């Protein structure tokens, strides 16, 4: 169906010209806006879907990437406010590989690339040391920028100068300024990771000497808090892994019995992370042992001296043997014994250090599904497990987790029916259809074509049709005014009229035209005698009418001609 017919073009132009100036201007503005909107929708439907290539680029990097894309003839969009560049979605990965091969975009943070530059002959040691420190700061900033929540980072190192004349050397320190992405945050674990990253990269730098601040000036690093939180996080992770290991054991041992979908298990472990050291010294008095023994015996034989004490009596006799009778001595024997014995009491010394993470108590919960069987009709029937089976399963669970009643461990195994509408475990639903990229690529041109079609049929076509109707009415009125007055009834009807009848006055012609128009419009008034005479005269002289004009009028308004013919037939009856 054509939007504009060729034969209606003249009528549309006449209808537009007959409108007031204000309506003409409004119609022109509405028509121009409609056409502009249609063209915009068509262009939008043909535009490819753009995706982000790079974000937060500097002016230098943005210019380099844009130049490379211009050379390759690839369309792109630039958002100067955010420093982002957009390219067609289908070419994002290829362009990233191509730009990476060209070394684009170049990072603003420089690292050890500074060391590759040739130093001049007059470069001092201070300048070389400053260049090395700047390179180290850049490398650390690059590492911190790799975090997903960090948009950019700056690292400042305060490394004191080494000197052999100082007994107490100052320790190095560091400060980090991070700019977070919109909506991004750094939790305590990530901040602790940044602190330890710097401490491990700079010799002599301790975690306590690292300060981390965000773009709002908030202090993110607190050494004491970080240690406590890091310890709590590691304890929680250890507890979670232990519980998962016990749960895995239960599922592995029960899955072959009741099926993977027929068992659910949870294990809660109460762990003791207290570090304890114990030293014991135990004495056993009943078990004595000789540690050392010393025995000393002394025996002497000696005569008792007689006579006058002095040097003469203590000298041996001269010229001859000693005569005991003459000397008058008396022999004496002496015996002495000394024993020293040391005993050691038996004792035991034990030193015990208990590692943190001891299990204080285990709580085990296991839920089993009903047994499913098919009856004679093929329907699934559910039946509970027997008590003996539950007891055997309970014993298996106890053996799998190392159940210890002395620790007050608890276990609960119940058997209830599962809901059938629960999704199967491990079922991959996949990516929804409406989220796939090819759907949007196909929907864009279809939506544009549908909008243009609705715009054409719903706005443009009725507008042009109204103009054509207005033009036809104006043309009919013009033809009626040009014809003789005696043929007014035929002109109003839209038919060709004969020559002016003699003796027919203007008043009779107008009355006949009014009566004929009323009859054509379905009016109930009876036509007057003059109108009937005019109609009869028009019908009698119809053979003299120009056939070409009649055909043209019939083609322009067939409905009105048909109504007039019906009126004539009714009048003849």
C-alpha positions in Angstrom: 0.0 0.0 0.0 1.5 3.3 -1.1 1.8 6.0 1.4 1.0 8.7 -1.2 -1.1 8.1 -4.3 -0.3 10.0 -7.5 -3.8 11.0 -8.2 -4.2 12.4 -4.6 -1.1 14.6 -4.8 -3.0 17.5 -6.4 -5.8 17.2 -3.9 -3.3 17.2 -1.0 -1.6 20.3 -2.3 -5.0 22.1 -2.7 -6.0 20.9 0.8 -2.8 22.3 2.3 -3.2 25.6 0.5 -6.8 26.0 1.8 -5.6 25.8 5.4 -5.0 28.9 7.5 -1.4 30.1 7.8 -1.2 29.1 11.5 -2.3 25.5 10.7 0.0 25.4 7.7 3.0 26.3 9.9 2.0 23.8 12.6 1.5 21.1 10.0 4.9 21.8 8.5 6.6 21.7 11.9 4.8 18.4 12.8 5.8 16.9 9.4 9.4 18.0 9.8 9.6 16.7 13.3 8.1 13.3 12.3 10.5 12.9 9.4 13.5 13.9 11.6 12.4 11.4 14.3 12.1 8.7 11.7 15.6 9.5 10.2 17.1 9.5 13.8 15.5 6.1 14.5 16.8 4.7 11.3 20.3 5.9 12.0 20.1 4.6 15.6 19.1 1.2 14.3 22.1 1.1 12.0 24.5 2.2 14.6 26.6 -0.7 16.1 26.4 -1.5 19.8 29.4 0.2 21.5 31.3 -1.2 24.5 34.0 0.1 26.7 37.5 -0.3 25.4 39.5 1.6 28.0 38.4 3.9 30.9 40.1 6.6 32.8 42.7 7.4 30.2 44.9 10.4 30.3 44.8 13.0 27.6 48.0 11.6 26.1 46.9 8.0 26.1 43.4 9.0 24.8 45.0 10.8 21.9 47.3 7.9 21.1 44.5 5.3 21.1 42.2 7.6 19.0 45.0 8.1 16.4 45.5 4.3 16.2 41.7 3.7 15.7 41.6 6.4 13.0 44.4 4.8 11.1 42.6 1.5 11.3 39.3 3.0 10.1 37.3 1.8 13.2 34.5 4.0 14.5 34.7 5.0 18.2 33.2 7.4 20.7 35.1 9.4 23.3 33.7 10.5 26.7 36.0 13.3 27.6 34.5 13.7 31.1 35.5 10.3 32.2 38.4 9.6 29.8 36.7 6.6 28.4 36.7 5.4 24.8 34.0 3.2 23.3 34.2 0.9 20.2 31.9 -1.7 18.6 31.3 -4.6 20.9 32.4 -7.2 18.4 35.8 -5.6 18.1 36.7 -5.0 21.7 39.1 -7.9 22.3 40.8 -7.6 18.9 41.4 -4.0 19.4 42.9 -4.5 22.8 45.3 -7.1 21.4 46.2 -4.7 18.6 46.8 -1.7 20.8 48.7 -3.8 23.3 51.1 -4.8 20.5 51.6 -1.1 19.8 52.3 -0.4 23.5 49.0 1.5 24.0 47.8 2.8 26.3 50.9 3.8 28.1 50.6 3.9 31.9 51.3 7.2 33.7 53.1 5.3 36.4 56.7 4.7 35.4 58.7 1.9 37.1 62.1 0.5 36.4 61.8 1.9 32.9 63.6 4.9 34.3 66.7 2.7 34.9 66.8 1.9 31.2 67.6 5.5 30.3 71.2 6.3 29.9 72.7 8.4 32.6 74.9 11.3 31.8 78.5 11.4 32.6 78.0 13.9 35.3 75.1 12.1 37.1 75.7 12.1 40.8 75.0 9.3 43.2 72.2 11.3 44.8 70.4 11.5 41.4 70.9 7.8 40.8 69.5 7.0 44.2 66.5 9.3 43.7 65.8 7.7 40.3 65.9 4.2 41.8 63.5 5.3 44.6 61.2 6.8 42.0 61.2 3.6 40.0 60.5 1.5 43.1 57.6 3.8 44.0 56.2 3.4 40.5 56.4 -0.4 40.5 54.6 -0.5 43.8 51.9 1.8 42.5 51.4 -0.4 39.5 50.9 -3.4 41.8 48.4 -1.6 43.9 46.5 -0.4 40.8 45.9 -4.0 39.8 43.3 -4.3 42.6 39.8 -4.1 41.2 38.6 -1.4 43.6 41.6 0.9 43.1 41.4 3.4 40.3 44.9 4.9 40.9 47.5 4.9 43.6 50.6 6.9 44.7 53.4 5.5 46.9 55.8 7.6 48.8 58.9 6.0 50.4 61.0 7.6 53.1 64.2 5.6 53.0 66.9 7.1 55.3 70.5 7.4 54.1 72.8 4.6 55.4 75.8 5.7 57.4 78.4 3.7 59.2 78.9 6.5 61.8 75.4 6.2 63.2 74.8 3.6 65.9 71.0 3.8 65.8 69.7 4.0 62.2 66.3 5.4 61.3 64.0 2.8 59.9 62.2 3.4 56.5 58.6 4.3 56.3 56.0 4.4 53.5 52.7 6.1 52.8 50.1 5.1 50.2 47.3 7.3 48.7 44.7 5.3 46.9 41.9 6.7 44.7 39.0 4.2 44.8 36.6 3.7 41.9 33.0 5.0 42.3 31.3 2.6 44.6 34.5 0.7 45.4 35.7 -0.1 48.9 38.7 -1.7 50.5 38.1 -4.1 53.3 40.5 -4.8 56.2 42.0 -7.8 54.5 42.8 -5.9 51.3 44.3 -3.0 53.3 46.4 -5.5 55.2 47.5 -7.0 51.9 48.7 -3.6 50.6 50.6 -2.9 53.9 52.4 -6.3 53.8 53.1 -5.9 50.1 55.0 -2.7 50.7 56.7 -4.2 53.8 57.9 -7.1 51.8 59.1 -5.0 48.9 61.3 -2.5 50.8 64.2 -3.8 52.9 63.9 -2.9 56.6 60.3 -1.6 56.2 58.0 -2.9 58.9 54.2 -3.1 58.5 53.7 -0.7 61.4 55.5 2.0 59.4 53.1 1.9 56.4 50.1 4.3 56.2 47.3 3.9 53.7 44.9 6.8 53.1 42.1 7.1 50.5 41.2 10.1 48.4 38.9 11.4 51.1 41.6 11.5 53.7 40.4 8.5 55.7 43.0 6.4 57.4 42.6 2.9 56.3 45.5 1.3 58.0 45.6 0.6 61.7 48.3 -1.8 62.7 46.9 -3.3 65.8 43.4 -3.6 64.4 44.8 -5.1 61.2 46.6 -7.8 63.2 43.5 -8.7 65.2 41.3 -8.7 62.1 43.8 -10.7 60.1 44.0 -13.3 63.0 40.2 -13.4 63.2 39.9 -13.8 59.4 42.4 -16.7 59.4 40.7 -18.4 62.2 37.3 -18.1 60.5 38.8 -19.4 57.3 40.3 -22.4 59.1 37.0 -23.1 60.9 35.1 -23.0 57.6 37.5 -25.3 55.8 37.4 -27.8 58.6 33.6 -27.8 58.6 33.6 -28.2 54.8 36.0 -31.1 55.0 33.8 -32.9 57.5 30.7 -32.2 55.4 32.4 -33.6 52.4 33.3 -36.8 54.2 29.6 -37.3 55.2 28.3 -36.6 51.6 30.9 -39.0 50.1 30.1 -41.8 52.4 26.3 -41.4 52.1 25.9 -40.5 48.4 26.3 -44.1 47.2 23.6 -45.2 49.7 20.8 -42.6 49.3 22.0 -40.8 46.2 23.7 -37.4 45.8 20.3 -35.6 45.7 18.9 -37.4 48.7 21.2 -36.2 51.5 22.0 -32.9 53.0 24.6 -32.4 55.8 26.0 -29.6 57.9 28.8 -29.7 60.5 29.5 -27.0 63.1 32.9 -27.1 64.7 33.6 -25.3 68.0 37.3 -24.6 67.9 39.6 -23.4 70.6 42.2 -21.0 69.3 43.8 -20.3 72.7 47.6 -20.8 72.7 48.7 -22.7 75.9 52.1 -23.6 77.2 52.4 -25.9 80.2 55.5 -27.0 82.2 55.2 -29.8 84.8 57.8 -31.1 87.4 56.7 -34.3 89.1 58.6 -35.9 92.1 58.4 -39.6 93.0 59.6 -40.1 96.6 59.1 -43.8 96.6 61.7 -44.3 93.9 65.0 -43.1 95.3 68.3 -43.7 93.6 72.0 -43.2 94.8 73.4 -40.3 92.9 77.0 -40.4 94.5 78.8 -42.2 97.3 82.1 -41.3 99.0 83.9 -43.7 101.5 87.0 -42.6 103.4 88.9 -45.0 105.8 92.1 -44.2 107.8 94.2 -46.5 110.1 97.3 -45.5 112.1 99.7 -47.4 114.4 101.8 -45.3 116.7 103.7 -45.8 120.1 103.0 -43.7 123.1 106.3 -41.7 123.9 107.8 -41.9 127.4 110.4 -39.9 129.3 111.0 -36.2 129.2 109.5 -34.6 126.2 111.8 -32.8 124.1 114.3 -33.2 121.3 116.4 -35.7 123.1 113.7 -38.2 123.6 112.5 -37.9 120.0 115.9 -38.8 118.6 116.9 -42.3 117.8 119.5 -43.9 120.0 123.1 -43.8 119.0 125.4 -46.8 118.3 123.2 -49.6 118.5 119.7 -51.0 118.1 116.6 -49.6 119.7 115.6 -51.3 122.8 111.9 -50.8 123.5 112.5 -51.6 127.2 115.0 -49.0 127.5 113.0 -46.4 125.7 109.9 -47.2 127.5 107.3 -46.7 124.8 103.9 -48.3 124.3 102.4 -49.1 120.8 98.8 -47.7 119.9 96.5 -48.6 116.8 93.9 -46.0 115.4 91.1 -46.7 112.7 88.7 -44.0 111.2 86.1 -44.4 108.4 84.0 -41.7 106.7 81.1 -42.5 104.3 79.3 -39.7 102.3 76.3 -41.0 100.2 73.9 -38.7 98.1 70.5 -39.8 97.0 68.4 -38.4 94.1 64.6 -38.3 94.3 62.9 -39.4 91.0 61.2 -36.5 89.2 59.8 -35.8 85.7 59.7 -32.4 83.9 57.3 -32.0 80.9 56.8 -28.9 78.7 53.6 -28.9 76.6 52.5 -26.2 74.0 49.1 -26.7 72.6 48.6 -25.5 69.1 45.5 -23.2 68.4 42.5 -24.7 66.7 41.7 -27.6 68.9 38.3 -29.1 68.4 36.2 -28.6 71.5 32.9 -29.9 70.1 31.3 -31.1 66.9 27.6 -30.7 66.0 26.5 -32.8 63.1 23.1 -32.6 61.3 22.1 -34.9 58.5 18.9 -34.9 56.6 17.9 -37.9 54.4 15.2 -38.0 51.8 12.5 -40.7 51.6 13.2 -43.7 49.6 11.6 -43.4 46.1 10.2 -46.5 44.3 8.0 -47.1 41.3 4.7 -48.9 41.8 2.9 -51.1 39.3 1.4 -48.2 37.5 4.8 -46.5 37.1 4.1 -43.7 39.6 6.8 -42.7 42.1 6.0 -43.7 45.6 7.9 -42.4 48.7 8.5 -44.4 51.8 10.5 -43.6 55.0 13.7 -45.4 55.9 13.6 -48.0 58.6 15.0 -47.3 62.0 17.7 -49.9 61.6 18.9 -48.2 58.4 19.0 -44.9 60.2 21.0 -46.3 63.0 23.6 -47.8 60.6 23.8 -44.5 58.7 24.3 -42.7 62.1 27.2 -45.0 62.9 28.8 -44.4 59.5 28.6 -40.6 60.0 30.2 -41.0 63.5 33.1 -42.9 62.1 33.5 -40.5 59.2 33.9 -37.4 61.3 35.7 -39.0 64.3 32.8 -38.7 66.8 34.0 -38.3 70.4 31.5 -38.6 73.2 34.0 -37.3 75.7 34.0 -33.9 73.8 30.2 -33.8 74.1 29.8 -34.1 70.3 26.2 -34.3 69.1 24.7 -35.9 66.0 21.2 -35.8 64.6 20.0 -37.8 61.6 16.5 -37.3 60.5 14.5 -38.7 57.5 11.9 -36.4 55.9 10.7 -36.0 52.2 12.4 -33.4 50.1 10.5 -30.9 47.9 10.3 -32.1 44.3 10.4 -28.6 42.8 13.9 -27.8 44.1 16.4 -27.3 41.3 18.7 -30.1 40.6 22.2 -29.7 42.1 24.8 -28.5 39.7 22.2 -27.6 37.0 23.6 -24.9 34.7 20.9 -22.5 33.7 23.1 -20.7 31.3 23.0 -17.1 30.2 19.4 -15.8 29.7 18.5 -15.2 26.1 17.8 -11.5 26.6 21.3 -11.0 28.0 23.1 -12.3 24.9 24.7 -9.7 22.7 23.4 -11.0 19.4 19.8 -10.5 20.6 20.5 -6.8 21.0 22.2 -6.5 17.6 19.2 -8.1 16.0 16.6 -6.2 18.1 18.0 -2.8 17.3 17.2 -2.8 13.5 13.9 -4.5 14.0 12.8 -2.0 16.5 13.9 0.9 14.2 12.0 -0.6 11.3 8.9 -1.2 13.4 8.9 2.4 14.7 9.3 3.9 11.2 6.4 1.7 10.0 4.2 2.8 12.8 5.2 6.4 12.3 4.3 6.2 8.6 1.0 4.4 9.0 -0.1 6.1 12.2 1.0 9.7 11.6 2.0 10.5 8.0 -0.7 8.5 6.1 -3.7 9.9 8.1 -2.2 13.4 7.8 -1.9 13.1 4.0 -5.3 11.5 3.7 -6.9 14.4 5.5 -5.2 16.8 3.2 -6.5 14.9 0.2 -10.1 14.9 1.5 -9.9 18.6 2.1 -8.6 19.1 -1.4 -11.4 17.1 -3.0 -14.1 19.1 -1.0 -12.6 22.3 -2.2 -12.4 21.2 -5.8 -16.0 20.1 -5.7 -17.1 23.4 -4.3 -15.1 25.2 -7.0 -16.7 23.1 -9.8 -20.2 23.8 -8.4 -19.5 27.5 -8.5 -18.3 27.4 -12.1 -21.3 25.5 -13.4 -24.6 27.3 -14.3 -27.1 27.9 -11.5 -29.8 25.7 -13.0 -27.5 22.6 -12.6 -26.8 23.2 -8.9 -28.3 19.9 -7.8 -26.0 17.8 -10.1 -23.0 19.9 -9.0 -23.6 19.3 -5.4 -24.0 15.6 -6.1 -20.6 15.7 -7.8 -22.0 14.7 -11.3 -21.5 16.5 -14.6 -24.3 18.9 -15.4 -26.0 19.8 -18.7 -26.2 23.1 -20.3 -28.3 25.8 -18.5 -32.0 25.1 -19.0 -34.0 28.0 -20.4 -36.6 29.3 -18.1 -35.0 27.9 -15.0 -34.4 30.6 -12.5 -31.6 30.9 -9.9 -34.0 30.4 -7.1 -35.3 27.2 -8.4 -31.7 25.9 -9.0 -30.7 26.7 -5.4 -33.8 25.0 -4.1 -33.2 21.9 -6.2 -29.5 21.8 -5.1 -30.6 22.0 -1.4 -33.2 19.3 -1.9 -30.8 17.0 -3.7 -28.1 17.5 -1.1 -30.5 16.7 1.7 -31.6 13.6 -0.1 -27.9 12.5 -0.6 -27.2 13.1 3.0 -30.0 10.9 4.2 -32.3 13.7 5.2 -36.0 13.0 5.8 -37.4 16.1 4.1 -39.4 15.6 0.9 -38.0 17.3 -2.1 -39.9 20.2 -3.5 -41.7 20.3 -6.9 -39.0 22.6 -8.3 -36.2 20.3 -7.2 -38.0 17.3 -8.8 -38.3 19.3 -12.1 -34.7 20.2 -12.0 -33.7 16.6 -11.4 -35.9 15.4 -14.2 -34.4 18.0 -16.6 -30.9 17.0 -15.5 -31.6 13.3 -16.2 -33.2 14.1 -19.5 -30.2 16.1 -20.7 -27.5 13.7 -19.2 -26.7 12.4 -22.6 -25.2 15.8 -23.5 -22.8 15.8 -20.6 -19.1 15.4 -21.2 -18.3 11.8 -20.5 -14.7 12.5 -19.6 -15.7 15.0 -16.9 -18.2 12.5 -15.5 -15.6 9.8 -15.3 -13.2 12.1 -13.5 -15.8 13.0 -11.0 -16.7 9.4 -10.4 -13.1 8.5 -9.8 -12.6 11.4 -7.3 -15.6 10.7 -5.2 -17.4 7.4 -6.0 -19.3 7.3 -2.7 -21.2 10.5 -3.3 -22.0 9.5 -6.9 -23.4 6.2 -5.7 -25.6 8.1 -3.2 -27.0 10.4 -5.8 -27.8 7.4 -8.1 -29.6 5.8 -5.3 -31.6 9.0 -4.8 -32.5 9.0 -8.5 -33.6 5.4 -8.5 -35.8 6.1 -5.5 -37.3 9.1 -7.2 -38.1 7.1 -10.3 -39.9 4.6 -8.2 
